[in-house]
């Protein structure tokens, strides 16, 4: 999300808190696929997220998809982060400037020792992101009907362990900003 759009949306909505949620790549070898992580400086949000089952972590916001285990290992050594994602930095910066409590919540999709089945950076379009058509075409061209392609398809509908309980519990918790 671009900075000016984040500024505008947050100013317009005036939220009492913001959660930026999604998926991340694991950088720490101890984290398995399905682990729910969070990062926040706000004590009330941290407490609520812990109660809901998330683990505190250092989450690095990258400008590209980290696709190989070797890249993940190098990024872990360079940053000390537990996981990597691409969306939260701008949102969190705007929230800090506007004094809005904010947390980044991510579910580890691919563990540190796993390579992604595709180089998603090649599929990214500058202004609109990953297109479904380009994903399907690349998947069928490179992977055919292989197990890796089927695993990618399953991951899109994948339900991380404990997530059926995590989100309702988190939303039910009362926290004060």
Legacy VTK file of the C-alpha trace (Angstrom):
# vtk DataFile Version 3.0
C-alpha trace
ASCII
DATASET POLYDATA
POINTS 177 float
0.000 0.000 0.000
1.398 3.380 -0.903
2.106 5.884 1.838
-0.301 8.636 0.730
-3.117 6.077 0.441
-2.390 4.782 3.963
-2.378 8.346 5.340
-5.691 9.100 3.650
-7.432 5.876 4.690
-6.345 6.088 8.326
-7.269 9.775 8.595
-10.673 9.068 7.054
-11.466 6.010 9.195
-10.047 7.235 12.541
-9.563 3.693 13.914
-8.857 3.075 17.597
-6.285 0.419 16.583
-4.968 -1.206 13.413
-3.995 -4.820 12.780
-2.103 -5.521 9.576
-2.608 -9.251 9.020
-1.454 -11.785 6.465
1.227 -14.338 5.684
4.995 -14.331 6.138
7.984 -16.408 5.202
9.795 -17.987 8.109
13.388 -16.906 8.716
13.937 -18.578 12.069
14.499 -22.333 11.795
12.421 -22.902 14.956
9.221 -21.617 13.330
7.031 -24.135 11.556
4.444 -23.448 8.910
1.216 -22.312 10.589
2.827 -20.444 13.503
1.041 -17.142 14.263
3.444 -14.257 14.991
3.003 -10.627 15.952
4.991 -7.447 16.369
3.769 -4.384 18.268
5.011 -1.755 20.715
1.567 -1.377 22.307
1.228 -3.323 25.571
-2.547 -3.844 25.356
-2.359 -5.280 21.864
0.639 -7.450 22.785
-1.231 -8.900 25.747
-4.351 -9.607 23.680
-2.329 -11.232 20.901
-0.468 -13.447 23.381
-3.770 -14.475 24.986
-5.084 -15.398 21.537
-2.077 -17.672 20.958
0.255 -15.557 18.819
3.987 -15.399 19.522
5.949 -12.134 19.706
8.542 -11.888 16.942
10.710 -9.534 14.961
9.110 -9.277 11.512
11.113 -7.750 8.667
9.305 -5.905 5.877
11.058 -6.583 2.550
10.566 -4.965 -0.836
10.446 -8.306 -2.675
9.386 -11.907 -2.079
12.147 -13.966 -0.470
11.918 -17.209 -2.436
14.777 -19.526 -1.430
16.028 -21.055 1.800
19.449 -19.507 1.081
17.924 -16.009 0.771
15.999 -16.554 4.010
19.153 -17.669 5.834
21.070 -14.582 4.605
18.204 -12.256 5.579
17.987 -13.850 9.042
21.729 -13.296 9.548
21.555 -9.693 8.298
18.439 -8.609 10.240
17.940 -11.008 13.135
14.259 -11.181 12.140
12.105 -14.246 12.750
9.911 -13.778 9.644
9.627 -11.668 6.490
6.648 -10.023 4.789
6.090 -7.104 2.410
3.171 -4.948 3.522
3.334 -3.630 7.070
6.127 -1.031 7.198
4.187 1.873 5.697
1.002 1.135 7.621
2.873 0.884 10.933
4.828 4.094 10.228
1.633 6.029 9.502
-0.009 4.622 12.635
2.990 5.715 14.753
2.788 9.234 13.300
-0.954 9.406 14.005
-0.608 7.811 17.482
-2.791 4.847 16.536
-1.945 1.545 18.274
-0.876 -0.931 15.599
0.235 -4.552 15.365
1.530 -6.698 12.549
0.108 -10.231 12.713
1.419 -12.882 10.339
0.979 -16.629 9.860
4.164 -18.370 8.726
3.356 -19.924 5.367
6.748 -21.260 4.298
9.353 -22.373 6.832
12.940 -21.108 6.769
14.256 -24.280 5.142
11.679 -24.277 2.320
12.059 -22.844 -1.168
8.912 -21.386 -2.712
7.720 -23.406 -5.731
7.807 -20.300 -7.960
9.732 -17.045 -8.131
6.790 -14.818 -7.292
8.865 -11.705 -7.999
8.629 -12.531 -11.704
4.849 -12.609 -11.456
4.498 -9.262 -9.737
3.183 -6.382 -11.784
4.419 -2.946 -10.733
1.040 -1.351 -10.052
-1.445 -4.137 -9.348
0.581 -6.971 -7.857
0.272 -10.653 -8.551
-2.308 -11.502 -11.194
-4.280 -14.732 -11.037
-3.782 -15.340 -14.757
-0.008 -14.978 -14.609
0.139 -17.248 -11.550
-1.897 -19.980 -13.282
0.063 -19.694 -16.517
3.459 -19.806 -14.808
2.386 -22.628 -12.514
1.114 -24.768 -15.375
4.121 -23.965 -17.594
6.855 -24.596 -15.009
5.290 -27.164 -12.766
2.596 -28.807 -14.841
0.434 -31.012 -12.728
3.241 -31.858 -10.363
2.893 -32.295 -6.637
4.519 -28.900 -6.055
1.812 -27.143 -8.066
-0.902 -29.020 -6.219
0.761 -28.074 -2.931
0.710 -24.412 -4.018
-2.985 -24.700 -4.807
-3.625 -26.288 -1.410
-1.724 -23.505 0.326
-4.093 -20.898 -1.074
-6.976 -22.597 0.731
-4.831 -23.715 3.650
-6.067 -23.208 7.196
-3.116 -22.828 9.615
-3.244 -24.919 12.750
-5.177 -23.159 15.469
-6.375 -20.355 13.198
-10.021 -21.324 13.548
-9.632 -20.471 17.234
-7.069 -17.668 16.925
-9.008 -14.999 14.985
-12.345 -15.287 16.870
-10.492 -15.259 20.199
-8.484 -12.224 19.163
-11.547 -10.337 17.977
-13.431 -11.212 21.164
-10.736 -9.823 23.467
-11.327 -6.374 24.758
-8.244 -4.184 24.646
-7.954 -0.522 25.302
-5.734 1.599 23.091
LINES 1 178
177 0 1 2 3 4 5 6 7 8 9 10 11 12 13 14 15 16 17 18 19 20 21 22 23 24 25 26 27 28 29 30 31 32 33 34 35 36 37 38 39 40 41 42 43 44 45 46 47 48 49 50 51 52 53 54 55 56 57 58 59 60 61 62 63 64 65 66 67 68 69 70 71 72 73 74 75 76 77 78 79 80 81 82 83 84 85 86 87 88 89 90 91 92 93 94 95 96 97 98 99 100 101 102 103 104 105 106 107 108 109 110 111 112 113 114 115 116 117 118 119 120 121 122 123 124 125 126 127 128 129 130 131 132 133 134 135 136 137 138 139 140 141 142 143 144 145 146 147 148 149 150 151 152 153 154 155 156 157 158 159 160 161 162 163 164 165 166 167 168 169 170 171 172 173 174 175 176
